[in-house]
Structures are given as C-alpha cells and as structure tokens.
Amino acid sequence: MASAATATSQMGDSQAFKKVEVDLRAQPSHPSTFDPSIHMSFTPPTEFYTLDELSLNSPFAVGHVAITAPFPLFSNEGVRALRADLFRPEVVSKHSYRESKTPELYKIRGYGKDAPFVYSTWTSPEILAACSKAAGVELEVVFDYEIGHINVQLPQGVDKDQDVVLPPAMPPKQDLKVSEEDRRASEKDEGNITAWHNDSYPWVCVCMLSDSTGMVGGETALRTGDGKLLKVRGPGMGYAVMMQGGLINHVALKALGGGERITMVTSFRPKDPNAYDNSNLGNVKKVSDHAALFGQWSAYRAENLAKRALAFKDSLVGLSAEDISRVTNEWAEEQIAYLKVTAKELTDEGAKGNYNHNMDLLKKKF
C-alpha cells in the first residue's frame, strides 16, 4: 500500500497519468463567490429512468431514479466563471494529470479551495438543493476532494512546445468536421475518454462545460441490466444529469470532429447518516493525493458515525430493557462493520476499482 507521504510521487510514476506542466500566462479574472441569481439557471428534469426500467434494481439503491434527463443547472455566465476559475496555470499545474501520450486529454481533481468559485458553487445550499431535487433524494457532496472532477478533451494538434492547452473561459463555438465513417464509429461506441466503470460514490452530477451544439459523440453512455446501451448528453453548456453512478456501469465517450468536450463531475452521498452508502476508494486511489484523500475519507466516515450515534441515542427513549439490549447489539455490529470498511479502504485490501462491469463491490453492505 502507498503511504500518504509517497502518494504524490507514485502518482507521478503512474503508467496512466502524467503530471501536467503549463506555461504561466494570463487568464481572465473570475468571481470568487457563487451567486445563484447570476450563475445558476436551474429547471428540474421532467423525465428520468428508474433503476427498475433499466433492469438495474438493487437493494443498495439510494432512491429509485437511475439517471435523469439533462436539465439546465448553470447559466452561461456561471459556465464562464467556472471555466475561468479552473483553467488557471496555478490550478492546472498543481492538480492536473494527463494520459501519457495524449496532451489533448487530461483531468483536474482534488483542487478544493484552490478554485474558490468552484468550491463555493458546489457547497452552496442552492446547488445542493437543485441536485437533490433532480435526484429525488436529499444528497450532500461526499467530501471536498470530489468536488468538480474535470474531464478535458481538447482539439487535436496541441502546440508541441506546450504539454497542455488552457481552454478559454467562454466555451468556443464548435468547428466540427465529422466524416460519415466517424459518425458510424460514434454510433458503435468507439472511442472512450474513460474506461467503463462504476463510480466510487453513490451519486454523481455530470455537467457539460462545453458548447455541445452539433456535437457528435461526447455522451455519457451506460449499460442497462439487460446489456443495452443508453447515451445521454446535455443539449447545451450548463446542462447536467444526475446519475446513481455507483450502481450503473458507464463511460465518457469522445467527442468527434476536432472540437472540445469538458465535463465537470461532482460526487454525492445520501445526507441521511443511516441511509445505505456504498462509497469506496477503489477507483480514485490511483489518481489522488493519498494524504488529502485519506484524511477527508476518514473524517467523513467519523462524522457520519457521530451522527449515527446521536440518532441511535434518541431512538432508545421509551424502550424496554430487553429492546435496548437487542437494538444496541444490532447497532454495534453495524457500526463495527462500517468502521472495518472505513479502515480497509485505506489499504490494498479495499475495493480494487471497477473498470470491467464487475459488480462484486456493490455486494458489500457498507
């Protein structure tokens, strides 16, 4: 197992990811605080698929919605502010990783308060309420490290003197040149930005930060329980979908035609401390700073346990001695199992990552 002290160097040696270096250059100014009256444009989704409809019903579900139809979440000004805050040299150089030979594809994650506007956005009560309303269950961000994971695909032909290009704050109009062969390849699900996987956390919000007008490809694709393929993509920038990504095998598809595709993914867990929570670190340990990730993971689990204990204390009022003995024993066993999983996820014995439609990790009770 990698220690927290060596996590950063090990990430730099990863075969899948390479530290991004960028030229320092001026970027547009951006607001430091999210203002829902300016930056938000939320309309609840009117359509969604249930887990049952997708043949994915599970006793481990947090709500019955599997994935929503795309819905508007951010205004154009909100998207501009998010991009301006993210794509600054100091953020990209510190928190970005790219696939070893593909400078057009990279990821940004774990930046937290280094991007103050993004942080204030996803911790705002208005955005949390909107995501919860869309999902049909009260949610909260799992912890700071998982705020706004960014998947970036930029046009090919990056300047060879640069390791990566910083996109402009305002999404450019797509200049797409897509051949019929490429269109057919897109229909056959050829070309992924990420591998097929289940998320490490129960819910995700996937938001489009690019102008997707006329985009070919670029969807989030998911497999139903009977093996069919469903593709979802917002019709424009600032649109989002809510998805139970911990239960759904899915992938981010490449956009074709030389345009850009930038999505922001924020992970959620149920706000109710006693609700089932299948969170694990299997898919994120290899692409994270262990000191930050492990600290936030352990803190959230401890905080959740404290909330469970308070709720349990209140539940004892008025019970008989026999009932108190019984429920205390049951509660203690559940919390012991919860704590064991909490500690196990910090070692090589935890969840291994789920990039091959392997649903075994979902069988864990905690």
DRENROLUM-703587 format. One record per residue (C-alpha): residue number from 1; residue in one letter; x, y negated, z negated. Coordinates in nm, 3 decimals, decimal comma, padded with zeros to 5 digits. Last residue first. Layout:
BEGIN
  resi  resn     east    north       up
   NUM     A        X        Y        Z
...
***
This chain:
BEGIN
  resi  resn     east    north       up
   366     F  -02,115   00,088  -00,375
   365     K  -02,321   00,393  -00,286
   364     K  -02,070   00,510  -00,030
   363     K  -02,243   00,660   00,273
   362     L  -02,171   00,347   00,478
   361     L  -01,804   00,441   00,485
   360     D  -01,890   00,751   00,684
   359     M  -02,046   00,563   00,975
   358     N  -01,758   00,619   01,219
   357     H  -01,852   00,432   01,539
   356     N  -01,481   00,413   01,628
   355     Y  -01,337   00,092   01,482
   354     N  -01,427   00,135   01,116
   353     G  -01,151   00,043   00,878
   352     K  -00,990   00,273   00,628
   351     A  -01,210   00,211   00,325
   350     G  -01,002   00,228   00,008
   349     E  -00,731   00,484  -00,077
   348     D  -00,460   00,260   00,066
   347     T  -00,515   00,032  -00,230
   346     L  -00,706  -00,286  -00,313
   345     E  -01,036  -00,124  -00,206
   344     K  -00,989   00,133  -00,485
   343     A  -01,012  -00,134  -00,755
   342     T  -01,357  -00,260  -00,654
   341     V  -01,471   00,095  -00,574
   340     K  -01,385   00,203  -00,928
   339     L  -01,557  -00,105  -01,069
   338     Y  -01,885  -00,025  -00,891
   337     A  -01,872   00,340  -01,003
   336     I  -01,819   00,229  -01,363
   335     Q  -02,103  -00,021  -01,320
   334     E  -02,346   00,248  -01,206
   333     E  -02,250   00,484  -01,490
   332     A  -02,296   00,206  -01,746
   331     W  -02,642   00,121  -01,612
   330     E  -02,761   00,481  -01,635
   329     N  -02,627   00,521  -01,991
   328     T  -02,780   00,192  -02,096
   327     V  -03,112   00,288  -01,934
   326     R  -03,137   00,613  -02,137
   325     S  -03,024   00,481  -02,474
   324     I  -03,248   00,175  -02,447
   323     D  -03,542   00,398  -02,350
   322     E  -03,496   00,618  -02,658
   321     A  -03,459   00,319  -02,889
   320     S  -03,780   00,169  -02,749
   319     L  -03,771  -00,122  -02,509
   318     G  -03,905  -00,468  -02,596
   317     V  -03,612  -00,668  -02,460
   316     L  -03,359  -00,447  -02,286
   315     S  -03,407  -00,605  -01,944
   314     D  -03,256  -00,936  -02,059
   313     K  -02,924  -00,767  -02,137
   312     F  -02,929  -00,595  -01,797
   311     A  -02,971  -00,929  -01,619
   310     L  -02,677  -01,071  -01,812
   309     A  -02,465  -00,766  -01,733
   308     R  -02,550  -00,780  -01,363
   307     K  -02,445  -01,144  -01,350
   306     A  -02,112  -01,054  -01,513
   305     L  -02,066  -00,769  -01,264
   304     N  -02,122  -01,011  -00,977
   303     E  -01,859  -01,248  -01,116
   302     A  -01,613  -00,960  -01,151
   301     R  -01,682  -00,845  -00,794
   300     Y  -01,639  -01,200  -00,663
   299     A  -01,312  -01,246  -00,854
   298     S  -01,171  -00,914  -00,732
   297     W  -01,243  -00,997  -00,368
   296     Q  -01,112  -01,353  -00,404
   295     G  -00,782  -01,236  -00,554
   294     F  -00,743  -00,951  -00,308
   293     L  -00,796  -01,176  -00,007
   292     A  -00,569  -01,459  -00,123
   291     A  -00,277  -01,239  -00,229
   290     H  -00,336  -00,996   00,056
   289     D  -00,304  -01,254   00,330
   288     S  -00,536  -01,109   00,592
   287     V  -00,535  -00,924   00,924
   286     K  -00,458  -00,569   00,811
   285     K  -00,677  -00,593   00,501
   284     V  -00,983  -00,701   00,701
   283     N  -01,139  -00,389   00,848
   282     G  -01,136  -00,167   00,538
   281     L  -01,194  -00,437   00,279
   280     N  -01,535  -00,322   00,154
   279     S  -01,884  -00,467   00,107
   278     N  -02,171  -00,215   00,088
   277     D  -02,380  -00,432  -00,147
   276     Y  -02,709  -00,289  -00,277
   275     A  -02,900  -00,553  -00,468
   274     N  -02,832  -00,595  -00,840
   273     P  -02,638  -00,921  -00,802
   272     D  -02,925  -01,075  -00,597
   271     K  -02,746  -01,317  -00,363
   270     P  -02,707  -01,048  -00,099
   269     R  -02,375  -01,061   00,086
   268     F  -02,261  -01,285   00,371
   267     S  -01,987  -01,310   00,633
   266     T  -01,919  -01,609   00,857
   265     V  -01,834  -01,562   01,225
   264     M  -01,745  -01,854   01,452
   263     T  -01,735  -01,792   01,826
   262     I  -01,518  -01,942   02,096
   261     R  -01,553  -01,827   02,456
   260     E  -01,368  -02,022   02,725
   259     G  -01,397  -02,008   03,103
   258     G  -01,195  -01,818   03,362
   257     G  -01,479  -01,630   03,526
   256     L  -01,563  -01,368   03,268
   255     A  -01,645  -01,395   02,897
   254     K  -01,507  -01,103   02,704
   253     L  -01,737  -00,891   02,491
   252     A  -01,745  -00,905   02,109
   251     V  -01,822  -00,560   01,967
   250     H  -02,086  -00,382   01,762
   249     N  -02,168  -00,083   01,539
   248     I  -02,452  -00,198   01,314
   247     L  -02,481  -00,122   00,941
   246     G  -02,223  -00,366   00,802
   245     G  -02,309  -00,611   01,078
   244     Q  -02,659  -00,673   00,947
   243     M  -02,694  -00,953   01,202
   242     M  -02,788  -01,323   01,202
   241     V  -02,760  -01,492   01,540
   240     A  -02,637  -01,841   01,620
   239     Y  -02,679  -02,128   01,865
   238     G  -02,451  -02,432   01,832
   237     M  -02,344  -02,413   02,194
   236     G  -02,603  -02,277   02,434
   235     P  -02,816  -01,980   02,534
   234     G  -02,690  -01,774   02,236
   233     R  -02,565  -01,430   02,325
   232     V  -02,709  -01,085   02,253
   231     K  -02,638  -00,752   02,422
   230     L  -02,809  -00,421   02,335
   229     L  -02,659  -00,086   02,433
   228     K  -02,837   00,247   02,384
   227     G  -02,688   00,529   02,176
   226     D  -03,001   00,646   01,994
   225     G  -02,910   00,458   01,676
   224     T  -02,860   00,138   01,871
   223     R  -02,521   00,018   01,985
   222     L  -02,436  -00,350   01,968
   221     A  -02,300  -00,607   02,208
   220     T  -02,214  -00,965   02,112
   219     E  -02,215  -01,142   02,443
   218     G  -01,931  -01,313   02,629
   217     G  -02,021  -01,172   02,967
   216     V  -02,107  -01,412   03,246
   215     M  -02,150  -01,767   03,115
   214     G  -02,382  -01,991   03,316
   213     T  -02,426  -02,232   03,028
   212     S  -02,231  -02,087   02,733
   211     D  -02,082  -02,419   02,622
   210     S  -01,858  -02,297   02,344
   209     L  -01,898  -02,292   01,964
   208     M  -02,135  -01,993   01,963
   207     C  -02,231  -01,883   01,609
   206     V  -02,225  -01,531   01,466
   205     C  -02,377  -01,517   01,117
   204     V  -02,280  -01,197   00,941
   203     W  -02,446  -00,963   00,692
   202     P  -02,344  -00,660   00,482
   201     Y  -01,964  -00,703   00,467
   200     S  -01,673  -00,504   00,609
   199     D  -01,824  -00,520   00,956
   198     N  -01,889  -00,214   01,171
   197     H  -01,660  -00,172   01,469
   196     W  -01,611  -00,156   01,845
   195     A  -01,280  -00,322   01,919
   194     T  -01,257  -00,699   01,967
   193     I  -01,228  -00,919   02,275
   192     N  -01,374  -00,645   02,492
   191     G  -01,353  -00,590   02,868
   190     E  -01,589  -00,357   03,049
   189     D  -01,949  -00,333   02,925
   188     K  -02,093  -00,187   03,250
   187     E  -02,289  -00,507   03,321
   186     S  -01,967  -00,704   03,282
   185     A  -01,794  -00,479   03,534
   184     R  -02,076  -00,542   03,781
   183     R  -02,031  -00,916   03,737
   182     D  -01,656  -00,881   03,781
   181     E  -01,705  -00,695   04,109
   180     E  -01,953  -00,958   04,223
   179     S  -01,684  -01,218   04,168
   178     V  -01,701  -01,475   03,891
   177     K  -01,560  -01,824   03,930
   176     L  -01,675  -02,025   03,631
   175     D  -01,596  -02,389   03,562
   174     Q  -01,753  -02,407   03,216
   173     K  -01,828  -02,755   03,090
   172     P  -01,584  -02,835   02,813
   171     P  -01,670  -02,786   02,445
   170     M  -01,603  -03,113   02,257
   169     A  -01,310  -03,096   02,016
   168     P  -01,067  -02,993   02,289
   167     P  -00,912  -02,645   02,273
   166     L  -00,564  -02,602   02,124
   165     V  -00,360  -02,390   02,364
   164     V  -00,135  -02,113   02,241
   163     D   00,225  -01,998   02,257
   162     Q   00,327  -02,304   02,456
   161     D   00,606  -02,342   02,711
   160     K   00,435  -02,086   02,934
   159     D   00,136  -02,316   02,973
   158     V  -00,166  -02,087   02,947
   157     G  -00,285  -01,942   03,277
   156     Q  -00,600  -01,770   03,162
   155     P  -00,890  -01,973   03,026
   154     L  -00,941  -01,947   02,649
   153     Q  -01,083  -01,670   02,432
   152     V  -01,095  -01,754   02,062
   151     N  -01,253  -01,550   01,782
   150     I  -01,287  -01,762   01,466
   149     H  -01,356  -01,637   01,112
   148     G  -01,570  -01,916   00,963
   147     I  -01,584  -01,849   00,590
   146     E  -01,452  -01,501   00,508
   145     Y  -01,168  -01,618   00,283
   144     D  -01,412  -01,830   00,079
   143     F  -01,621  -01,545  -00,061
   142     V  -01,922  -01,330   00,041
   141     V  -02,117  -01,634   00,154
   140     E  -02,462  -01,617  -00,005
   139     L  -02,785  -01,447   00,103
   138     E  -03,155  -01,454   00,024
   137     V  -03,335  -01,216   00,261
   136     G  -03,537  -01,273   00,580
   135     A  -03,226  -01,306   00,791
   134     A  -03,333  -01,635   00,952
   133     K  -03,446  -01,774   00,616
   132     S  -03,118  -01,672   00,452
   131     C  -02,915  -01,835   00,729
   130     A  -03,116  -02,157   00,700
   129     A  -03,096  -02,164   00,320
   128     L  -02,718  -02,118   00,327
   127     I  -02,690  -02,394   00,589
   126     E  -02,897  -02,637   00,380
   125     P  -02,731  -02,546   00,050
   124     S  -02,391  -02,647   00,193
   123     T  -02,109  -02,396   00,136
   122     W  -02,079  -02,311   00,504
   121     T  -02,063  -02,672   00,616
   120     S  -01,841  -02,799   00,333
   119     Y  -01,579  -02,541   00,428
   118     V  -01,597  -02,628   00,797
   117     F  -01,551  -02,997   00,713
   116     P  -01,269  -02,928   00,470
   115     A  -01,055  -02,712   00,703
   114     D  -00,763  -02,640   00,468
   113     K  -01,043  -02,572   00,217
   112     G  -01,080  -02,214   00,336
   111     Y  -00,824  -02,117   00,602
   110     G  -00,871  -01,741   00,577
   109     R  -00,924  -01,683   00,947
   108     I  -00,825  -01,802   01,294
   107     K  -00,808  -01,556   01,582
   106     Y  -00,631  -01,546   01,916
   105     L  -00,682  -01,470   02,282
   104     E  -00,530  -01,685   02,560
   103     P  -00,178  -01,608   02,437
   102     T  -00,222  -01,241   02,528
   101     K   00,093  -01,037   02,478
   100     S   00,093  -00,981   02,101
    99     E  -00,271  -01,040   02,020
    98     R  -00,290  -01,370   01,841
    97     Y  -00,289  -01,483   01,483
    96     S  -00,398  -01,813   01,333
    95     H  -00,396  -01,948   00,975
    94     K  -00,089  -02,165   00,929
    93     S  -00,011  -02,284   01,284
    92     V  -00,381  -02,321   01,371
    91     V  -00,468  -02,526   01,064
    90     E  -00,170  -02,765   01,076
    89     P  -00,198  -02,798   01,455
    88     R  -00,566  -02,899   01,441
    87     F  -00,827  -02,688   01,614
    86     L  -01,048  -02,623   01,315
    85     D  -01,159  -02,973   01,210
    84     A  -01,217  -03,094   01,566
    83     R  -01,401  -02,771   01,651
    82     L  -01,639  -02,801   01,356
    81     A  -01,696  -03,173   01,423
    80     R  -01,777  -03,113   01,790
    79     V  -02,015  -02,830   01,700
    78     G  -02,193  -03,054   01,450
    77     E  -02,219  -03,337   01,701
    76     N  -02,378  -03,098   01,949
    75     S  -02,624  -03,000   01,676
    74     F  -02,578  -02,681   01,476
    73     L  -02,819  -02,394   01,399
    72     P  -03,024  -02,326   01,712
    71     F  -03,158  -01,968   01,722
    70     P  -03,042  -01,654   01,900
    69     A  -03,280  -01,359   01,847
    68     T  -03,227  -01,197   01,511
    67     I  -03,043  -00,877   01,431
    66     A  -03,119  -00,576   01,211
    65     V  -03,403  -00,724   01,005
    64     H  -03,542  -00,490   00,734
    63     G  -03,364  -00,640   00,434
    62     V  -03,033  -00,540   00,278
    61     A  -03,004  -00,189   00,422
    60     F  -02,835   00,096   00,233
    59     P  -03,132   00,332   00,257
    58     S  -03,082   00,310   00,634
    57     N  -03,295   00,252   00,943
    56     L  -03,076   00,236   01,252
    55     S  -03,320   00,361   01,517
    54     L  -03,312   00,014   01,676
    53     E  -03,681  -00,048   01,602
    52     D  -03,629   00,080   01,245
    51     L  -03,342  -00,160   01,187
    50     T  -03,573  -00,443   01,285
    49     Y  -03,516  -00,649   01,598
    48     F  -03,584  -01,021   01,586
    47     E  -03,804  -01,291   01,732
    46     T  -03,923  -01,632   01,614
    45     P  -03,580  -01,750   01,504
    44     P  -03,586  -02,043   01,262
    43     T  -03,504  -02,385   01,413
    42     F  -03,196  -02,552   01,276
    41     S  -03,024  -02,854   01,427
    40     M  -02,750  -02,945   01,179
    39     H  -02,464  -03,191   01,216
    38     I  -02,632  -03,528   01,172
    37     S  -02,908  -03,488   00,911
    36     P  -02,725  -03,185   00,771
    35     D  -02,417  -03,394   00,682
    34     F  -02,105  -03,180   00,648
    33     T  -01,810  -03,352   00,483
    32     S  -01,459  -03,431   00,606
    31     P  -01,561  -03,600   00,930
    30     H  -01,328  -03,550   01,227
    29     S  -01,049  -03,740   01,395
    28     P  -00,947  -03,622   01,739
    27     Q  -00,623  -03,424   01,770
    26     A  -00,269  -03,550   01,806
    25     R   00,006  -03,305   01,887
    24     L   00,222  -03,061   01,698
    23     D   00,324  -02,782   01,934
    22     V   00,183  -02,451   01,827
    21     E   00,316  -02,130   01,678
    20     V   00,078  -01,837   01,640
    19     K   00,181  -01,542   01,426
    18     K   00,146  -01,215   01,613
    17     F  -00,128  -00,959   01,575
    16     A  -00,187  -00,604   01,687
    15     Q   00,156  -00,449   01,630
    14     S   00,176  -00,613   01,287
    13     D   00,516  -00,748   01,183
    12     G   00,379  -01,094   01,097
    11     M   00,105  -00,928   00,897
    10     Q   00,371  -00,744   00,702
     9     S   00,546  -01,070   00,618
     8     T   00,224  -01,219   00,480
     7     A   00,133  -00,911   00,277
     6     T   00,466  -00,877   00,100
     5     A   00,381  -01,055  -00,223
     4     A   00,027  -00,919  -00,232
     3     S   00,169  -00,570  -00,229
     2     A   00,119  -00,350   00,072
     1     M   00,000   00,000   00,000
***
